[in-house]
């Protein structure tokens, strides 16, 4: 969907200034322990499914909405894994918009649908084993999120930054 009407109205008033944005990140796991990720259309890097919470929307509802929009599947939320925020979750978008996300990170599982990219924000979706995550080119935001959320990975390995 891109920028929401709510955020668009805020941007009209504050320009590119820093906005603190409540958000969600969804970690859909399958029965084999694989994680569903989406490839960001503009950069080609892999990231978690997620996005900002809309006014009057609960974090759980935002997580389900974002997963349907970006990955084409319905999920059931299993638990809150963690909540992240801080300087490592600041981003500057290509248009100059500065944001700082405070994200509720959910573990979930797919209950309906086949994963598919939306073609607008995501160009591909795929399931990753812990070993496959080692070779995936992940966004810096996703790398930070994985570290904070203690995502399982092979013993002794570290995620590589795409930079």
LOMAR-733517 format. One record per residue: residue in three letters; chain; x, y, z of N, C-alpha, C in turn. Coordinates in nm, 4 decimals, always signed. Each point is the difference from the previous one (the first is absolute). Layout:
residues N
   residu   chaine         nu         nv         nw        cau        cav        caw         cu         cv         cw
      ALA        A          X          Y          Z          X          Y          Z          X          Y          Z
...
***
This chain:
residues 163
   residu   chaine         nu         nv         nw        cau        cav        caw         cu         cv         cw
      UNK        A    +0.0812    -0.1200    +0.0000    -0.0812    +0.1200    +0.0000    +0.0852    +0.1260    +0.0000
      UNK        A    +0.1259    -0.0063    +0.0411    +0.0810    +0.1206    +0.0087    -0.0376    +0.0817    +0.1209
      UNK        A    +0.0071    +0.1300    -0.0120    -0.0308    +0.0879    +0.1131    -0.1512    +0.0085    +0.0216
      UNK        A    -0.0387    -0.0081    +0.1259    -0.1424    +0.0052    +0.0325    -0.0514    +0.1430    -0.0100
      UNK        A    -0.1313    +0.0166    -0.0164    -0.0563    +0.1355    -0.0023    +0.0322    +0.0782    +0.1276
      UNK        A    +0.0007    -0.0691    +0.1134    +0.0324    +0.0647    +0.1277    +0.1421    +0.0565    -0.0020
      UNK        A    +0.0975    -0.0829    -0.0393    +0.1385    +0.0468    -0.0043    +0.0198    +0.1058    -0.1080
      UNK        A    -0.0712    -0.0131    -0.1098    +0.0083    +0.1019    -0.1056    -0.0425    +0.1372    +0.0544
      UNK        A    -0.1083    +0.0032    +0.0789    -0.0459    +0.1273    +0.0593    +0.1039    +0.0560    +0.0974
      UNK        A    +0.0611    -0.0883    +0.0791    +0.1045    +0.0467    +0.0916    +0.1184    +0.0571    -0.0782
      UNK        A    +0.0406    -0.0689    -0.1041    +0.1137    +0.0458    -0.0804    -0.0278    +0.1353    -0.0652
      UNK        A    -0.1249    +0.0264    -0.0369    -0.0352    +0.1303    -0.0573    +0.0246    +0.1119    +0.1006
      UNK        A    -0.0069    -0.0318    +0.1282    +0.0180    +0.1010    +0.1046    +0.1433    +0.0112    +0.0489
      UNK        A    +0.0722    -0.1137    +0.0081    +0.1339    +0.0022    +0.0593    +0.1116    -0.0216    -0.1013
      UNK        A    -0.0361    -0.0232    -0.1240    +0.1030    -0.0236    -0.1016    +0.0774    -0.1277    +0.0283
      UNK        A    +0.1321    +0.0088    -0.0104    +0.0855    -0.1180    +0.0172    +0.0467    -0.0191    +0.1438
      UNK        A    -0.0485    +0.0832    +0.0935    +0.0423    -0.0091    +0.1396    -0.0259    -0.1391    +0.0570
      UNK        A    +0.0728    -0.0312    +0.1070    -0.0113    -0.1291    +0.0662    -0.1414    -0.0243    +0.0534
      UNK        A    -0.0540    -0.1165    -0.0345    -0.1264    -0.0463    +0.0572    +0.0261    -0.1290    +0.0761
      UNK        A    -0.0529    -0.0097    +0.1209    +0.0037    -0.1233    +0.0769    -0.1246    -0.0786    -0.0375
      UNK        A    +0.0188    -0.1224    -0.0513    -0.1112    -0.0752    -0.0569    -0.0150    -0.1358    +0.0681
      UNK        A    -0.1184    -0.0266    +0.0562    -0.0255    -0.1351    +0.0514    -0.0178    -0.0950    -0.1179
      UNK        A    +0.0604    -0.1182    +0.0107    -0.0012    -0.0928    -0.1131    -0.0046    -0.1444    +0.0506
      UNK        A    -0.0139    -0.0905    -0.0963    +0.0043    -0.1429    +0.0285    +0.0970    -0.0669    -0.0961
      UNK        A    +0.0580    -0.1093    +0.0457    +0.0772    -0.0896    -0.0850    -0.0542    -0.1387    +0.0289
      UNK        A    -0.0238    -0.0765    -0.1053    -0.0606    -0.1324    +0.0142    +0.1003    -0.1051    -0.0455
      UNK        A    +0.0160    -0.1019    +0.0836    +0.0892    -0.1111    -0.0294    -0.0847    -0.1256    -0.0155
      UNK        A    -0.0515    -0.0253    -0.1224    -0.0782    -0.1218    -0.0228    +0.0938    -0.1211    -0.0114
      UNK        A    -0.0225    -0.0998    +0.0837    +0.0801    -0.1227    +0.0017    -0.0858    -0.1139    -0.0508
      UNK        A    +0.0632    -0.0930    -0.0725    -0.0741    -0.1194    -0.0403    +0.0364    -0.1164    +0.0920
      UNK        A    -0.0644    -0.1151    -0.0215    +0.0205    -0.1164    +0.0870    +0.1415    -0.0561    -0.0085
      UNK        A    +0.0759    +0.0382    -0.1032    +0.1387    -0.0450    -0.0145    +0.0996    +0.1001    +0.0576
      UNK        A    -0.0500    +0.1070    +0.0633    +0.0878    +0.1003    +0.0593    +0.0532    +0.1020    -0.0978
      UNK        A    -0.0595    +0.0072    -0.1181    +0.0413    +0.1003    -0.0993    -0.0743    +0.1309    +0.0246
      UNK        A    +0.0641    +0.1095    -0.0360    -0.0531    +0.1348    +0.0191    -0.0385    +0.0601    -0.1351
      UNK        A    -0.1183    +0.0601    -0.0080    -0.0459    +0.0657    -0.1223    +0.0489    +0.1443    -0.0015
      UNK        A    +0.0739    +0.0357    -0.1051    +0.0502    +0.1358    -0.0196    -0.0478    +0.0533    -0.1335
      UNK        A    +0.0071    +0.1324    -0.0141    -0.0396    +0.0662    -0.1243    +0.1193    +0.0774    -0.0550
      UNK        A    +0.0136    -0.0018    -0.1329    +0.1045    +0.0782    -0.0656    -0.0564    +0.1387    -0.0292
      UNK        A    +0.0677    +0.1012    +0.0519    -0.0424    +0.1380    -0.0191    +0.0202    +0.0376    -0.1460
      UNK        A    -0.1041    +0.0510    -0.0615    +0.0013    +0.0243    -0.1439    +0.1082    +0.0991    -0.0427
      UNK        A    +0.0171    +0.1093    +0.0745    +0.0943    +0.1037    -0.0437    +0.1459    -0.0402    +0.0160
      UNK        A    +0.0343    -0.0672    +0.1102    +0.1410    -0.0316    +0.0262    +0.0395    -0.1414    -0.0397
      UNK        A    -0.0976    -0.0907    -0.0082    +0.0303    -0.1396    -0.0272    +0.0485    -0.0770    +0.1211
      UNK        A    -0.0009    +0.0647    +0.1161    +0.0445    -0.0648    +0.1238    -0.1180    -0.0675    +0.0697
      UNK        A    +0.0311    -0.1039    +0.0772    -0.1031    -0.0736    +0.0741    -0.0274    +0.0680    +0.1327
      UNK        A    -0.1264    -0.0041    +0.0404    -0.0419    +0.0636    +0.1249    -0.1162    -0.0776    +0.0605
      UNK        A    -0.0290    +0.0333    +0.1250    -0.1180    -0.0569    +0.0631    -0.1242    +0.0651    -0.0584
      UNK        A    -0.1108    -0.0662    +0.0134    -0.1290    +0.0570    -0.0368    -0.0387    +0.0971    +0.1116
      UNK        A    -0.0565    +0.1142    -0.0350    -0.0432    +0.0923    +0.1041    -0.0186    +0.1402    -0.0514
      UNK        A    -0.0318    +0.0881    +0.0927    -0.0217    +0.1393    -0.0349    -0.0617    +0.0765    +0.1144
      UNK        A    -0.0420    +0.1213    -0.0292    -0.0523    +0.0874    +0.1048    -0.1410    -0.0391    +0.0416
      UNK        A    -0.0308    +0.0348    +0.1232    -0.1332    -0.0220    +0.0562    -0.0833    +0.1236    -0.0326
      UNK        A    -0.1189    -0.0217    -0.0506    -0.0889    +0.1100    -0.0365    -0.0751    +0.0515    +0.1235
      UNK        A    -0.0507    +0.1253    -0.0026    -0.0795    +0.0503    +0.1117    -0.1160    -0.0944    +0.0316
      UNK        A    -0.0196    -0.0245    +0.1285    -0.1082    -0.0851    +0.0528    +0.0159    -0.1476    -0.0345
      UNK        A    +0.1133    -0.0408    -0.0542    +0.0248    -0.1396    -0.0337    +0.0847    -0.0628    +0.1102
      UNK        A    -0.0338    -0.1204    +0.0410    +0.0813    -0.0694    +0.0996    +0.1258    -0.0553    -0.0665
      UNK        A    +0.1076    -0.0204    +0.0771    +0.1187    -0.0616    -0.0584    -0.0288    -0.1383    -0.0599
      UNK        A    -0.0841    -0.0806    +0.0653    -0.0346    -0.1318    -0.0548    -0.0680    +0.0147    -0.1371
      UNK        A    -0.0951    +0.0922    -0.0096    -0.0689    +0.0200    -0.1276    +0.0956    +0.0525    -0.1069
      UNK        A    +0.0905    +0.0892    +0.0397    +0.0987    +0.0516    -0.0956    +0.0897    -0.1130    -0.0501
      UNK        A    +0.0392    -0.0892    +0.0879    +0.0849    -0.1129    -0.0397    -0.0714    -0.0879    -0.1017
      UNK        A    -0.1258    -0.0291    +0.0256    -0.0761    -0.0835    -0.0943    -0.0211    +0.0733    -0.1334
      UNK        A    -0.0314    +0.1294    +0.0060    -0.0211    +0.0782    -0.1219    +0.1272    +0.0077    -0.0841
      UNK        A    +0.1107    +0.0330    +0.0635    +0.1260    +0.0133    -0.0731    +0.0424    -0.1324    -0.0636
      UNK        A    -0.0220    -0.1102    +0.0702    +0.0370    -0.1302    -0.0556    -0.0853    -0.0330    -0.1221
      UNK        A    -0.1271    +0.0316    +0.0061    -0.0868    -0.0232    -0.1158    +0.0413    +0.0912    -0.1158
      UNK        A    +0.0251    +0.1296    +0.0287    +0.0360    +0.0936    -0.1061    +0.1325    -0.0366    -0.0671
      UNK        A    +0.1020    -0.0301    +0.0783    +0.1341    -0.0176    -0.0546    +0.0320    -0.1419    -0.0447
      UNK        A    -0.0631    -0.0995    +0.0653    +0.0359    -0.1397    -0.0290    -0.1188    -0.0847    -0.0443
      UNK        A    -0.1217    +0.0558    -0.0014    -0.1161    -0.0708    -0.0515    -0.0505    -0.1151    +0.0839
      UNK        A    +0.0364    -0.0028    +0.1291    -0.0449    -0.1089    +0.0863    -0.0670    +0.0541    +0.1257
      UNK        A    -0.0868    -0.0838    +0.0556    -0.0627    +0.0295    +0.1283    +0.0808    -0.0710    +0.1080
      UNK        A    +0.0334    +0.0721    +0.1050    +0.0762    -0.0603    +0.1091    -0.0797    +0.0021    +0.1295
      UNK        A    +0.0359    -0.0925    +0.0855    -0.0452    +0.0023    +0.1386    +0.1212    +0.0415    +0.0815
      UNK        A    -0.0208    +0.0974    +0.0867    +0.1078    +0.0488    +0.0850    +0.0208    -0.1001    +0.1132
      UNK        A    +0.1258    -0.0416    +0.0201    +0.0327    -0.0942    +0.1061    +0.0407    +0.0698    +0.1289
      UNK        A    +0.0828    +0.1046    -0.0145    +0.0470    +0.0714    +0.1197    +0.0734    +0.1261    -0.0417
      UNK        A    +0.0187    +0.0878    +0.0965    +0.0910    +0.1132    -0.0189    +0.1390    -0.0516    +0.0328
      UNK        A    +0.0905    +0.0110    -0.0958    +0.1387    -0.0451    +0.0223    +0.0784    +0.1061    +0.0750
      UNK        A    -0.0141    +0.1265    -0.0441    +0.0719    +0.1102    +0.0628    -0.0587    +0.1314    -0.0511
      UNK        A    +0.0432    +0.1093    +0.0590    -0.0313    +0.1342    -0.0489    +0.1338    +0.0701    -0.0165
      UNK        A    +0.0214    +0.0598    -0.1174    +0.1289    +0.0620    -0.0296    -0.0170    +0.1480    -0.0310
      UNK        A    +0.1031    +0.0739    +0.0270    +0.0044    +0.1420    -0.0304    +0.1410    +0.0494    +0.0295
      UNK        A    +0.0231    +0.1261    -0.0258    +0.1318    +0.0571    +0.0243    +0.0650    +0.0450    -0.1293
      UNK        A    +0.1204    +0.0529    +0.0130    +0.0669    +0.0614    -0.1149    +0.0241    -0.0978    -0.1148
      UNK        A    +0.0162    -0.1299    +0.0297    +0.0237    -0.0959    -0.1084    -0.1247    -0.0270    -0.0825
      UNK        A    -0.1156    +0.0513    +0.0438    -0.1247    -0.0173    -0.0746    -0.0482    +0.1314    -0.0618
      UNK        A    +0.0959    +0.0912    -0.0214    -0.0260    +0.1230    -0.0764    +0.0279    -0.0290    -0.1458
      UNK        A    -0.0794    +0.0616    -0.0858    +0.0207    -0.0165    -0.1441    -0.0179    +0.1332    -0.0700
      UNK        A    +0.0722    +0.0151    -0.1091    -0.0223    +0.1124    -0.0909    -0.0445    -0.0623    -0.1310
      UNK        A    -0.1190    +0.0343    -0.0435    -0.0515    -0.0522    -0.1262    +0.0625    +0.0755    -0.1169
      UNK        A    -0.0018    -0.0578    -0.1198    +0.0619    +0.0651    -0.1168    -0.0500    +0.1424    -0.0237
      UNK        A    -0.1237    +0.0301    +0.0391    -0.0533    +0.1354    -0.0202    +0.0421    +0.0968    +0.1103
      UNK        A    +0.0782    -0.0478    +0.1001    +0.0482    +0.0860    +0.1073    -0.0810    -0.0078    +0.1280
      UNK        A    -0.1115    -0.0719    +0.0011    -0.0808    -0.0137    +0.1216    +0.0799    -0.0735    +0.1064
      UNK        A    +0.0064    +0.0575    +0.1203    +0.0700    -0.0594    +0.1126    -0.1027    -0.0592    +0.0961
      UNK        A    +0.0189    -0.1272    +0.0369    -0.0916    -0.0680    +0.0925    +0.0788    -0.0769    +0.1040
      UNK        A    -0.0606    -0.0152    +0.1157    +0.0521    -0.0870    +0.1052    -0.1142    -0.0941    +0.0357
      UNK        A    +0.0223    -0.1289    -0.0212    -0.1046    -0.0986    +0.0255    +0.0128    -0.0589    +0.1395
      UNK        A    -0.1128    -0.0191    +0.0643    -0.0115    -0.0826    +0.1193    -0.0913    -0.1135    -0.0433
      UNK        A    +0.0591    -0.1198    -0.0119    -0.0715    -0.1127    -0.0609    -0.0274    -0.1108    +0.1003
      UNK        A    -0.1250    -0.0448    -0.0008    -0.0366    -0.1218    +0.0702    +0.0265    -0.1145    -0.0966
      UNK        A    +0.0796    -0.0967    +0.0427    +0.0395    -0.1117    -0.0851    -0.0795    -0.1235    +0.0426
      UNK        A    -0.0749    -0.0551    -0.0955    -0.0868    -0.1138    +0.0271    +0.0517    -0.1267    -0.0667
      UNK        A    -0.0071    -0.1122    +0.0708    +0.0119    -0.1311    -0.0620    -0.1399    -0.0390    -0.0448
      UNK        A    -0.0093    -0.0655    -0.1149    -0.1306    -0.0364    -0.0558    +0.0146    -0.1256    -0.0844
      UNK        A    -0.1135    -0.0516    -0.0429    +0.0004    -0.1101    -0.0968    -0.1131    +0.0225    -0.0995
      UNK        A    +0.0205    -0.0470    -0.1221    -0.0961    +0.0187    -0.1090    -0.1178    -0.0948    +0.0217
      UNK        A    -0.1217    +0.0550    -0.0106    -0.1203    -0.0830    +0.0119    -0.0788    -0.0062    -0.1305
      UNK        A    +0.0323    +0.0891    -0.0949    -0.0716    -0.0034    -0.1273    +0.0804    +0.0737    -0.1063
      UNK        A    -0.0063    -0.0518    -0.1214    +0.0616    +0.0655    -0.1144    +0.1369    -0.0554    -0.0340
      UNK        A    +0.0424    +0.0329    -0.1196    +0.1334    -0.0349    -0.0499    +0.0811    +0.1290    -0.0096
      UNK        A    +0.1215    +0.0009    +0.0551    +0.0807    +0.1226    -0.0045    +0.0190    +0.0510    -0.1425
      UNK        A    -0.0191    +0.1325    -0.0152    +0.0192    +0.0665    -0.1283    +0.0341    +0.1466    +0.0275
      UNK        A    +0.0828    +0.0559    -0.0839    +0.0378    +0.1405    +0.0135    -0.1140    +0.0888    -0.0463
      UNK        A    -0.0061    +0.1211    +0.0554    -0.1055    +0.0925    -0.0418    +0.0361    +0.0772    -0.1262
      UNK        A    +0.1280    +0.0002    -0.0400    +0.0420    +0.0700    -0.1206    +0.0185    +0.1496    +0.0176
      UNK        A    -0.0476    +0.0539    +0.1113    +0.0149    +0.1431    +0.0274    +0.1150    +0.0237    +0.0974
      UNK        A    -0.0108    -0.0582    +0.1186    +0.1060    +0.0118    +0.0998    +0.0953    -0.1184    -0.0058
      UNK        A    -0.0519    -0.1173    -0.0357    +0.0805    -0.1215    -0.0018    +0.0030    -0.0607    -0.1397
      UNK        A    +0.1168    -0.0515    -0.0378    +0.0135    -0.0616    -0.1320    +0.0047    -0.1521    +0.0065
      UNK        A    +0.0206    -0.0535    +0.1194    +0.0105    -0.1442    +0.0173    -0.0199    -0.0316    +0.1476
      UNK        A    -0.0527    -0.1171    +0.0302    -0.0043    -0.0524    +0.1363    +0.0549    -0.1420    -0.0040
      UNK        A    +0.0642    -0.0405    +0.1092    +0.0588    -0.1337    +0.0034    +0.0205    -0.0446    +0.1440
      UNK        A    +0.0012    -0.1319    +0.0159    +0.0286    -0.0616    +0.1298    +0.1507    -0.0212    +0.0110
      UNK        A    +0.0572    +0.0286    +0.1179    +0.1430    -0.0137    +0.0242    +0.0259    -0.0880    +0.1210
      UNK        A    +0.0933    -0.0953    -0.0159    +0.0514    -0.0737    +0.1154    +0.1035    +0.0901    +0.0680
      UNK        A    +0.0416    -0.0379    +0.1197    +0.1039    +0.0764    +0.0692    +0.1270    +0.0056    -0.0841
      UNK        A    +0.0339    -0.1106    -0.0635    +0.1201    -0.0029    -0.0838    -0.0145    +0.0917    -0.1218
      UNK        A    -0.1171    +0.0019    -0.0608    -0.0221    +0.0853    -0.1172    +0.0023    +0.1485    +0.0359
      UNK        A    -0.0358    +0.0330    +0.1240    +0.0055    +0.1399    +0.0440    +0.1426    +0.0532    -0.0022
      UNK        A    +0.0970    -0.0900    +0.0195    +0.1405    +0.0411    -0.0002    +0.0421    +0.0616    -0.1320
      UNK        A    -0.0559    -0.0473    -0.1108    +0.0374    +0.0494    -0.1321    -0.0964    +0.1041    -0.0556
      UNK        A    -0.1088    +0.0238    +0.0710    -0.0991    +0.0969    -0.0480    +0.0523    +0.1419    +0.0192
      UNK        A    -0.0228    +0.0831    -0.0990    +0.0349    +0.1422    +0.0105    -0.1142    +0.0705    +0.0702
      UNK        A    +0.0200    +0.0324    +0.1285    -0.1042    +0.0570    +0.0853    +0.0168    +0.1509    +0.0138
      UNK        A    -0.1119    +0.0708    +0.0172    +0.0078    +0.1440    +0.0248    +0.0701    +0.0235    +0.1334
      UNK        A    +0.0686    +0.1132    +0.0159    +0.0619    +0.0320    +0.1294    -0.1026    -0.0024    +0.1144
      UNK        A    -0.1207    +0.0499    -0.0259    -0.1068    -0.0016    +0.1008    -0.0289    -0.1434    +0.0429
      UNK        A    -0.0095    -0.0920    -0.0970    -0.0290    -0.1399    +0.0297    +0.1132    -0.0635    +0.0792
      UNK        A    +0.1239    +0.0323    -0.0343    +0.1144    -0.0510    +0.0754    -0.0088    +0.0410    +0.1465
      UNK        A    -0.0319    +0.1263    +0.0240    -0.0138    +0.0490    +0.1371    -0.1167    -0.0679    +0.0709
      UNK        A    -0.1100    -0.0154    -0.0720    -0.1175    -0.0639    +0.0581    +0.0297    -0.1451    +0.0369
      UNK        A    +0.0674    -0.0739    -0.0883    +0.0352    -0.1392    +0.0284    +0.0888    -0.0101    +0.1240
      UNK        A    +0.0959    +0.0894    +0.0120    +0.0876    -0.0017    +0.1172    -0.0796    +0.0262    +0.1278
      UNK        A    -0.0855    +0.1010    -0.0032    -0.0802    +0.0341    +0.1180    -0.1004    -0.1095    +0.0354
      UNK        A    -0.0542    -0.0670    -0.1020    -0.1022    -0.1030    +0.0217    +0.0599    -0.1381    +0.0236
      UNK        A    +0.1341    -0.0089    -0.0059    +0.0697    -0.1271    +0.0209    -0.0537    -0.1101    -0.0912
      UNK        A    -0.0035    +0.0315    -0.1297    -0.0449    -0.0969    -0.0999    +0.0995    -0.1159    -0.0032
      UNK        A    -0.0480    -0.1238    +0.0054    +0.0915    -0.1152    -0.0026    +0.0820    -0.0027    -0.1281
      UNK        A    +0.1257    -0.0362    +0.0141    +0.0882    -0.0153    -0.1149    +0.1051    -0.1054    +0.0339
      UNK        A    +0.0708    -0.0500    -0.0985    +0.1009    -0.1033    +0.0264    +0.1019    +0.0459    +0.1044
      UNK        A    +0.0439    -0.0937    +0.0825    +0.0941    +0.0304    +0.1077    +0.1262    +0.0665    -0.0541
      UNK        A    +0.0414    +0.1065    +0.0674    +0.1252    +0.0674    -0.0350    -0.0078    +0.0907    -0.1196
      UNK        A    -0.1158    +0.0149    -0.0630    -0.0072    +0.0837    -0.1193    -0.0576    +0.1363    +0.0340
      UNK        A    +0.0238    +0.0940    -0.0871    -0.0547    +0.1335    +0.0153    -0.0604    +0.0417    -0.1321
      UNK        A    -0.0998    +0.0860    +0.0055    -0.0603    +0.0498    -0.1225    +0.0936    +0.1031    -0.0615
      UNK        A    +0.0038    -0.0005    -0.1339    +0.0842    +0.0938    -0.0727    -0.0836    +0.1187    -0.0441
      UNK        A    +0.0588    +0.1171    +0.0120    -0.0661    +0.1188    -0.0518    +0.0136    +0.0037    -0.1506
      UNK        A    -0.1020    +0.0507    -0.0723    +0.0105    +0.0088    -0.1448    +0.0938    +0.1095    -0.0469
      UNK        A    +0.0506    +0.0799    +0.0882    +0.0879    +0.1120    -0.0380    +0.1402    -0.0472    -0.0251
***
